[in-house]
Structure formats: C-alpha cells, structure tokens
Amino acid sequence: MRAGTLVRLSLAGNRTDRLRTALTAGSGALAALALLAAATVAAIHGGEWVYDPADPARRSNLSPGSSQYSSALLAEHGLRPGVIFALVMLALPVLALAGQCIRLGAPARDRRLAALRLAGATPGETALVAGAETAAAGLLGSLAGYGLFLLLRVLLNRRTADGKLLLPTDVLPGPVATVLVLLLVPVLSGLIGTLLMRRVVVTPLGVVRQIRDDGPRPWPGVLIAVGLVLFAPRTLHLIPPGWHVPDWTPLVMMGASVLLVVIGVVLGTGWISYTTGRLLRRFGRGPVTLLAGARLMADPWNGSRTLGALLAAVVFGAGTLGYRADLAADFAARERFDQLTDPQYGRYGPAFDTGFYFGAIRLILVAVVLALVVASAGILVTFAEGITARRRTFAAMTAGGVPRGKLGAMLFWHTFAPLLPALLLALTAGVSLIRTMRTEVDVSEPGPAGDLAVVHMPIPLPLAQLTLLGAATLATMLLVTGAGLLVLRAGTDLEELRAG
C-alpha cells in the first residue's frame, strides 16, 4: 500500500470518525504540552550545591545557571527531577485519554474496515489503516501541542518584583528532545490502535472479535508484591558488599517498583471484575445484578481498559499522601527533639521553611487532581461510546418490556461493583509503597553528658486524607455515570430498531 493511499484512508470516515480524530488530537496536544514542559525543566542547567572553601562559615552555595528563577523547585538541581516526574506522570492519564478516544465510533470503523477487506485489502493492511488513523491524529495533536507550548511560553513570561522568572521561559528543550516528544505521542497512539485490534479479525463480511473463554487469573498481585519489595530500602541491603552498584540504581528501582505496582493494580482490575461478576451471578437477586454480573464476566478486561488511568492517578495520589504523612512525622519528631534537649547540644530541628516542602507536595496533589479529571473525561467517552455501540440491543430490550430504569441500574452496577474493590486496592497499594520505607521516625543525638537522646515517633496512616481521595474519586465517577446515562435515553429509542 502506497503512503499516499494510506494517508487518505486514515483521514477518511464519517462525522464520528472526525470526532474521534479531534478528541484524539486534543488529548495528544495536552500530552505533548506536558512532556514539552518536562523537557524544558530538564534543559535547565546549574543549581548544584557546591562547597565554598573560601567561606569561613563553611557553607555551600548554588552553582550559577539557575539563580534567575524565583522557585527553588526550578533553581535547585536536586529538586528538578521531582518536577519532571510530576509532569511526566501528568501526561500519562492524558495519553490514556487518547487511548479511550481511539475506541470512539468502533462499530462504524469496523464496517469501514470490512469494506476495505471486501475491496481486496489484506488483514495486515486493514490493521495498518487502523493504526495509521490514530497515529495521524496523534501527530496532529503533537504539532498543535507544540504550537500551544510556544504560545504559552510567550504569554507566561512573567517576573517577580525582584526580577526573577516565575517559569523557565528563558530556555527551550534541545532539538533531539523536542523531536522525540513530538514523535512519542503519534507512535504511542498508533501502537495503542494496533493493540486494540490484536483480537479483531476483519473479514469481508464483517468483524469478528476473539474472546477468551477462561477468566483472568490473580497473577497481577505478584507484580504488586514485587513492586513493594523493590521499593523498600532494605532490598538494597541484600546486594553483596563487594558488588559495585551505580548511583542511579536506587532511582531505577523506585521507578520500576512504582511502574510494577501501577500495572499490577490496572491489570488486577480484570480479575476483580471477573470475580465480582461471578459473585453477582451467584448471589444476585433480580435481573439488574444478574445482567451486570453476566456483562462483567463476558468482558472482564473492560474495567482495566476503562478505569486504568483513574486507578493509576489514585495510586500516585495515595503515595503522595503517604509521603506527606512521613514528612510531617519527621518534622514533628525533630521539633519535639528540640523541645526536650538543650539547644546548645541537641539542636536537631530543621533550619528551613517546612512550608516549602508541603507546598511542593500540594503541587503534586494538584497534578493528581488534574489527572483524575482527565481520566474521568476518558471514562465518560468510553461510557457513552459503549451505550451508543449497543443502542440496538438496548432498544430491543426496551421494546421487550425492560424499563429504562432497570437498564440504568444495570449499568450502574456494572460500573461500581468492580470499582469499589479496585479503588480500595489502589489506595492500599499507593500508601503501602511509602510505608515500605519506614513506619516510624527516630531522631537522636549525643547529649552533653555523652548519653544518647532519642525521640521515637510512629508515622500515622493518613486515613482521613485517603478517605477524602477515595470519596472524591467515587463522586467523580457518580457524575460521569450520571452524564453517561443521559445517552441511554436516546440509545433506547425504538427508532434505533430500524435497519440503518
């Protein structure tokens, strides 16, 4: 297939296809914007703490190169990786939203692919066209995101009263990093589109979706357990003393452990959905729970696909709340130590503003909230698309005497029955990552008489904050479900039974 033909076929389609392209491009633009912002922060130089031997007070000073920024998160070299990590994590749910938008209008796309097969296209060419559709939308989104990035760079070029920059508008990411970011979104979009077609067989007479008969297994729990073990600092102590370990090993282990836990939670939702469906079919009473259980067992991986980005954001949010509790306990222990000891010998309290650290954590929580909103938008798109794709089935059930209220209740059970245990798993896994580091704080220092003064303080579980995060997630899903059910009324119109 020639490249020009592939481009024309990837941009063809009806109004729904154009809407899918627009939504995929929009989410790709937001993802590219977040990744370009992360690359910009990575392009900042300087800010390392350097010991000054000429200073009589033996203090360390920041190396030149980043003193023009008002925020220490940008000025200090050791704090910038946290900003980069937060921006990259913010891009992940946006990329997941692009994956949800790819599924919009799937029935019409399947019919178009079947028409291509009838016209003589091979199965590989139809899969290539499906991947090219999403890649083209992702490329449009990347270019739009780059233009928006350049525009915001001019609009947000603001300085404080002392002349320092609020944002790094004086630097740009390197050309290699820029090209990689702009290509990352369309490549990932194309891979997601191809991955969604892996169990789809396009024939000249229609589309056949291959479904596994056996249900999911609880093996994702192994990924969560391995991730928790890798995150624990005591795991590094198991390395033999004679082995040379690079300095970046702890960071790689922490990143890999977080990734394993998130993947385990997302994939574990498939097993949770299947098990919940079995329980509903066995113990359910009435058509609502029986229908919901049957749908969960028929497609248990729907929960992983739909709720993946939302649960990933919850894992990061729970981990951030756990770290905030750890940091608060550490500061409280140091303050208590100062109160109990002679300042001349036992001064151990922080000589810095603790509000700076809590302010950085609040920024991460804001990013988590934005990720939850973006993930909820993706769920709404999927929810509405699922109702639209099954509108003839729902219309036939309504014509057969099933009330619309029963159908709405069935969709409610189908959404929230697996969501509750999956949400609990995400909250537990996220806070457990931080709890593997330590569960108590010990502050000690020799006293004037040579004895050892010790303050021991346990780190409490942030149950109130975790409950608030879980309640906010459930409230968001209630709004999404309510908005999606508005589509159900149109989807159950008896006019949908007419052959289109």
PERA-V82083 format. One record per helix or strand of 2 or more residues. SS is the DSSP state (A for helix, B for strand). FROM is the first residue (numbers start at 1). LEN is the number of residues. If there is no record, write none. Layout:
{{SS;FROM;LEN} {SS;FROM;LEN}}
This chain:
{{A;3;8} {A;15;28} {B;49;3} {B;60;3} {A;72;4} {A;77;26} {A;106;13} {A;123;33} {A;175;22} {B;200;4} {B;206;4} {A;220;12} {A;233;6} {A;249;35} {A;287;12} {A;302;39} {A;343;4} {A;354;36} {A;391;9} {A;404;32} {B;440;7} {B;452;7} {A;463;29} {A;494;4}}
